[in-house]
């Protein structure tokens, strides 16, 4: 029996990477690509600020083609939705039936995705929805997922966390008000190794800068 083809919404972070791992273990869909929005002005992942060269290295390590959706900067929501609608139409034309997301518990985000995919021919699925995020974070670390915090919201988490490893020590030092997976946007990560990759992605730390109210830790291909 042929499995439905799926695209995975790919942020370069741990939740998307873990969703890929879970989808492959379950085997109910065939993930055929990683769909990512990029900032066309700065050649980086739209929210995380990760260089496109590292994004491409992730796709290579995952053994999957990368579907880039370049966004203008600044990007009004109407432009974002129009570009995403075009990408979805292309996916359907190429036989993709499913769009997977690494969302964990924000119902308004999930509802928005469901609403926008209604009538497109793509079925939204949420393979890692609803777990206890403290347990999930520990499970990721225990499975040898390796990630670095590349973006921190300094309003809720000290800027010194930018550039740190997502590991057991970090989980014990996060303030109680911060979700262990950063699901409310407290932090974003870049995954450079784990069970979803064929090999690690060599990186070294770059500059730490504050931009647009967030603290970004640049990573450089090593």
Residue pairs with C-beta under 8 A, 6 or more apart in sequence:
3 27
3 28
3 29
3 30
4 28
4 29
4 30
4 97
4 98
4 123
5 29
5 30
5 32
5 95
5 96
5 97
5 98
6 23
6 29
6 30
6 31
6 32
6 96
6 97
6 98
6 99
6 100
6 125
7 31
7 32
7 33
7 34
7 35
7 67
7 91
7 96
7 98
7 99
7 100
7 122
8 16
8 19
8 20
8 23
8 31
8 33
8 34
8 35
8 99
8 100
8 101
8 102
9 16
9 35
9 36
9 99
9 100
9 101
9 102
10 16
10 34
10 35
10 36
10 58
10 59
10 66
11 36
11 45
11 47
11 48
11 102
11 188
12 36
12 45
12 48
12 50
12 54
12 55
12 58
12 189
12 190
12 191
13 48
13 102
13 147
13 188
13 189
13 190
13 191
14 140
14 145
14 147
14 166
14 181
14 189
14 191
15 102
15 103
15 104
15 128
15 181
15 183
16 34
16 102
16 191
17 58
17 102
17 145
17 147
17 191
17 194
17 196
17 197
18 102
18 128
18 136
18 140
18 145
18 194
18 196
19 100
19 101
19 102
19 127
19 128
20 31
20 34
20 62
20 196
21 143
21 194
21 195
21 196
22 127
22 128
23 29
23 31
23 100
23 127
24 31
24 196
26 127
29 98
29 100
29 125
31 64
31 100
32 64
32 65
32 96
33 64
33 65
33 66
33 67
33 91
33 96
34 58
34 59
34 62
34 64
34 65
34 66
34 67
35 67
35 69
35 87
35 91
35 99
36 45
36 46
36 55
36 66
36 67
36 68
36 69
37 45
37 46
37 68
37 69
37 70
37 71
37 80
37 83
37 84
38 44
38 45
38 46
38 52
38 55
38 68
38 69
38 70
38 71
39 45
39 46
39 70
39 71
39 73
40 70
40 71
40 72
40 73
41 72
41 73
42 49
42 73
43 51
43 52
44 50
44 51
44 52
45 52
45 55
46 71
46 75
47 151
47 188
48 150
48 151
48 188
48 189
48 190
49 150
49 151
49 211
49 216
49 218
50 150
50 190
50 219
51 218
51 219
51 220
51 221
52 68
53 221
54 190
54 192
54 201
54 203
54 219
54 221
55 66
56 66
57 201
57 221
58 191
58 197
58 201
59 65
59 66
61 197
61 198
61 199
61 200
61 201
62 196
62 197
62 198
63 198
67 87
67 91
69 83
69 84
69 87
70 83
71 79
71 80
71 83
72 79
81 116
84 116
85 116
85 120
88 99
88 117
88 120
88 121
88 122
89 120
91 99
91 122
92 120
92 121
92 122
96 122
97 121
97 122
97 123
98 122
98 123
98 124
98 125
99 113
99 117
99 122
99 123
99 124
99 125
100 124
100 125
100 126
100 127
101 110
101 113
101 124
101 125
101 126
102 127
102 128
103 109
103 110
103 113
103 126
103 128
103 129
103 183
104 128
104 129
104 130
104 131
104 133
104 136
104 181
104 183
105 129
105 130
105 133
105 183
106 183
106 184
110 126
110 129
113 124
114 124
117 123
117 124
128 136
133 179
133 180
133 181
133 183
134 171
134 180
136 180
136 181
137 166
137 171
137 180
137 181
138 168
138 171
138 180
140 147
140 166
140 194
141 166
141 167
141 168
141 171
143 194
143 195
144 193
144 194
144 195
145 166
145 191
145 193
145 194
145 195
146 165
146 166
146 191
146 192
146 193
146 194
146 200
147 165
147 166
147 189
147 190
147 191
147 192
147 194
148 163
148 164
148 165
148 166
148 189
148 190
148 192
148 203
148 205
148 217
148 219
149 161
149 162
149 163
149 164
149 165
149 166
149 170
149 187
149 188
149 189
149 217
150 162
150 163
150 188
150 189
150 190
150 216
150 217
150 218
150 219
151 162
151 187
151 188
151 214
151 215
151 216
151 217
152 158
152 159
152 161
152 162
152 186
152 187
152 214
152 215
152 217
153 185
153 186
153 187
153 213
153 214
153 215
154 210
154 213
154 214
154 215
155 213
156 175
156 177
156 178
156 184
156 186
157 174
157 175
157 178
157 186
157 187
159 208
159 210
159 215
161 170
161 174
161 187
162 187
162 208
162 215
162 216
162 217
163 205
163 208
163 217
164 170
166 189
171 180
174 180
178 186
178 187
179 186
182 188
182 189
190 203
190 219
191 197
192 200
192 201
192 202
192 203
192 219
193 199
193 200
193 201
201 221
202 221
202 222
203 219
203 220
203 221
203 222
204 219
204 220
204 221
204 222
205 217
205 218
205 219
205 220
206 217
206 218
206 219
206 220
207 218
208 215
208 216
208 217
208 218
209 215
209 216
209 218
210 216
